[in-house]
Amino acid sequence: MITQKASLYKGKGEYPVLGERPIPSPSEEQVQVKVLSAGVNPLDWKRIEYDFVVNPIWPQILGCDVAGEVSALGSKVENFKVGDRVLFQASSEDRNQAAFQQYAVQNHDLISKIPNHISDDRAATIPLAGFTALVGLFHYTGLGLHPPRELQVRSRPRPPNTTSILIIGGASNVGQFAIQYAKMVGFEKIITTASRENHELVTKLGATHVIDRHTCDLAEQIKEISGEDLRYAFDTISNDETYTTALRALADRHPVYFACVLPVPEDMSRFPKKADGSEWKAVFASPQQWRELGVQFYKVIGTWLETNQIKTPESVVMPGGLDAVNEALKMVKEGKVSAKKLVIKPWAS
Ligand SMILES: NC(=O)c1ccc[n+]([C@@H]2O[C@H](COP(=O)([O-])OP(=O)(O)OC[C@H]3O[C@@H](n4cnc5c(N)ncnc54)[C@H](OP(=O)(O)O)[C@@H]3O)[C@@H](O)[C@H]2O)c1
């Protein structure tokens, strides 16, 4: 059996250890990728600490963001060749797709080539955050906004004169993509919240109004910019404080559309009530689950990157290869990473 190095998550609640496991072989529709950069996400530590056992086969492998080089092809794959630089999102349900190992596999239609000017480390910032923001803004399980013309998804027309959107947490990885998508579809006022040191970044990405998230009365500050008619908000942070801010800022006299990244609280009574017909949705960013959108995303993201319509978040490489996974998870969990994606290099182990 040919093995590879992998970060093995061996049992509920235990942080992973470096070990070996078989190299996954591609099925006939799959591509095998040598993982050169693996992005670290909040989901990775949450899977350990909140016991999301999505696949009961142990050891599990964590990591959803893969960037690397095609190393083998299934017999039916025609759109890639060995050596192509590619990126994809791993499903949490299949450890053979996961990022914190040296080789991973994915279906050929949920993979994108990486343009030459984008490094592997930058490419590893894209899959989960880029798709989460896409679902948040354009899928019917999110805000259901009319998408950029390259995407065909079910959407509803925007009510006339709705030119503003609120994106809570513009500096988060998800927020950085959300701002850029909002700009692509022509919102005139893109209002966001971020720490002061990230205001320049989010402005460059397309935010038109940035509020220091550490100040008071955020909702009042947002309303001063948007007026009383704000209908759309996407909360990329999703805690009681951010929910309250967004709901207070959203209009009272019309139905409003609010999407968030964590489950909607069961008890909504502590939050401001909105007009009948309002929607509050939690997104689930799985290209496998929302396959139609997933396939379209992986067709179009390469072009958006190539033409600089979309810029990636900054990446920071953790020294130590797969040995650095736990330190990276701890840094993300403790909120020590601002406006960046930590990246693991599995071959530096
Ligand atoms: N539902 C899904 O399918 C799905 C998919 C992906 C992610 N998520 C969830 O989405 C959340 C964001 O993920 P991520 O990868 O984008 O996180 P991230 O980049 O690690 O988030 C860190 C950023 O959050 C910002 N932040 C923290 N608290 C804030 C607040 N109260 N207001 C505004 N900004 C705040 C910080 O901004 P400053 O540095 O400017 O302070 C920081 O830069 C996580 O909870 C993650 O688990 C859900």
The ligand as an SDF file (V2000), in Angstrom:
LIG
                    3D

 48 52  0  0  0  0  0  0  0  0999 V2000
  -22.4920   28.0540    6.6600 N   0  0  0  0  0  0  0  0  0  0  0  0
  -21.4200   27.7250    5.9620 C   0  0  0  0  0  0  0  0  0  0  0  0
  -21.4800   26.8860    5.0650 O   0  0  0  0  0  0  0  0  0  0  0  0
  -20.1200   28.4160    6.2690 C   0  0  0  0  0  0  0  0  0  0  0  0
  -19.0570   28.3390    5.3500 C   0  0  0  0  0  0  0  0  0  0  0  0
  -17.8870   29.0300    5.6340 C   0  0  0  0  0  0  0  0  0  0  0  0
  -17.7730   29.7570    6.8050 C   0  0  0  0  0  0  0  0  0  0  0  0
  -18.8070   29.7380    7.6920 N   0  0  0  0  0  0  0  0  0  0  0  0
  -18.7080   30.5020    8.9360 C   0  0  0  0  0  0  0  0  0  0  0  0
  -18.5760   31.8530    8.5740 O   0  0  0  0  0  0  0  0  0  0  0  0
  -17.8370   32.5540    9.5630 C   0  0  0  0  0  0  0  0  0  0  0  0
  -16.7680   33.3670    8.8610 C   0  0  0  0  0  0  0  0  0  0  0  0
  -15.8240   32.4950    8.2590 O   0  0  0  0  0  0  0  0  0  0  0  0
  -14.4770   33.1160    7.6670 P   0  0  0  0  0  0  0  0  0  0  0  0
  -13.6390   32.0220    7.1690 O   0  0  0  0  0  0  0  0  0  0  0  0
  -14.8210   34.2270    6.7660 O   0  0  0  0  0  0  0  0  0  0  0  0
  -13.8720   33.7000    9.0210 O   0  0  0  0  0  0  0  0  0  0  0  0
  -12.5400   34.4970    9.2770 P   0  0  0  0  0  0  0  0  0  0  0  0
  -12.0060   35.0970    8.0270 O   0  0  0  0  0  0  0  0  0  0  0  0
  -11.6200   33.6330   10.0710 O   0  0  0  0  0  0  0  0  0  0  0  0
  -13.0850   35.6550   10.2630 O   0  0  0  0  0  0  0  0  0  0  0  0
  -12.1760   36.5160   10.8670 C   0  0  0  0  0  0  0  0  0  0  0  0
  -12.6430   37.9400   10.6280 C   0  0  0  0  0  0  0  0  0  0  0  0
  -13.9030   38.1100   11.2550 O   0  0  0  0  0  0  0  0  0  0  0  0
  -14.0620   39.5010   11.5000 C   0  0  0  0  0  0  0  0  0  0  0  0
  -14.9660   39.6760   12.6420 N   0  0  0  0  0  0  0  0  0  0  0  0
  -14.9770   38.9850   13.8100 C   0  0  0  0  0  0  0  0  0  0  0  0
  -15.9670   39.4410   14.6090 N   0  0  0  0  0  0  0  0  0  0  0  0
  -16.5930   40.4400   13.9310 C   0  0  0  0  0  0  0  0  0  0  0  0
  -17.6950   41.2960   14.2130 C   0  0  0  0  0  0  0  0  0  0  0  0
  -18.3550   41.2300   15.3870 N   0  0  0  0  0  0  0  0  0  0  0  0
  -18.0600   42.1890   13.2890 N   0  0  0  0  0  0  0  0  0  0  0  0
  -17.4190   42.2720   12.0830 C   0  0  0  0  0  0  0  0  0  0  0  0
  -16.3550   41.5030   11.7620 N   0  0  0  0  0  0  0  0  0  0  0  0
  -15.9510   40.5970   12.6730 C   0  0  0  0  0  0  0  0  0  0  0  0
  -12.6720   40.0140   11.8140 C   0  0  0  0  0  0  0  0  0  0  0  0
  -12.5970   41.2690   11.1760 O   0  0  0  0  0  0  0  0  0  0  0  0
  -11.5860   42.4110   11.6530 P   0  0  0  0  0  0  0  0  0  0  0  0
  -10.2370   41.7700   11.5440 O   0  0  0  0  0  0  0  0  0  0  0  0
  -11.7960   43.5150   10.7010 O   0  0  0  0  0  0  0  0  0  0  0  0
  -11.9320   42.7350   13.0730 O   0  0  0  0  0  0  0  0  0  0  0  0
  -11.7180   38.9740   11.1910 C   0  0  0  0  0  0  0  0  0  0  0  0
  -10.9290   39.5010   10.1590 O   0  0  0  0  0  0  0  0  0  0  0  0
  -17.3210   31.4830   10.5260 C   0  0  0  0  0  0  0  0  0  0  0  0
  -18.1690   31.4270   11.6480 O   0  0  0  0  0  0  0  0  0  0  0  0
  -17.4510   30.2060    9.7290 C   0  0  0  0  0  0  0  0  0  0  0  0
  -17.5800   29.0560   10.5420 O   0  0  0  0  0  0  0  0  0  0  0  0
  -19.9850   29.1080    7.4470 C   0  0  0  0  0  0  0  0  0  0  0  0
  1  2  1  0
  2  3  2  0
  2  4  1  0
  4  5  1  0
  4 48  2  0
  5  6  2  0
  6  7  1  0
  7  8  2  0
  8  9  1  0
  8 48  1  0
  9 10  1  0
  9 46  1  0
 10 11  1  0
 11 12  1  0
 11 44  1  0
 12 13  1  0
 13 14  1  0
 14 15  2  0
 14 16  1  0
 14 17  1  0
 17 18  1  0
 18 19  2  0
 18 20  1  0
 18 21  1  0
 21 22  1  0
 22 23  1  0
 23 24  1  0
 23 42  1  0
 24 25  1  0
 25 26  1  0
 25 36  1  0
 26 27  1  0
 26 35  1  0
 27 28  2  0
 28 29  1  0
 29 30  1  0
 29 35  2  0
 30 31  1  0
 30 32  2  0
 32 33  1  0
 33 34  2  0
 34 35  1  0
 36 37  1  0
 36 42  1  0
 37 38  1  0
 38 39  2  0
 38 40  1  0
 38 41  1  0
 42 43  1  0
 44 45  1  0
 44 46  1  0
 46 47  1  0
M  CHG  2   8   1  16  -1
M  END
$$$$
